[in-house]
């Protein structure tokens, strides 16, 4: 005797639910990966919104004492061109 379960394609519309289920699983996995990795567009947009340019970040690092004056001047010349 054969038993047909709800998710079995032989159960009528069961095949549709199987497809919908796997599509949802794939979409959830993609959403998790994008949330973890972060979208490049969103990161760039967020940095532009906060106004953190390379020179501002360099100035903040120098003000906090993370880098020496010589390194600060060298990096500032590199950024300025």
Secondary structure, DSSP 8 states (H G I E B T S, - for coil): -----TTSGGGSTHHHHHHHHHHHHHHHHHHHHHHHH--HHHHHHHHHHHT--HHHHHHHHHHHTSS-HHHHHHHHHHHH-
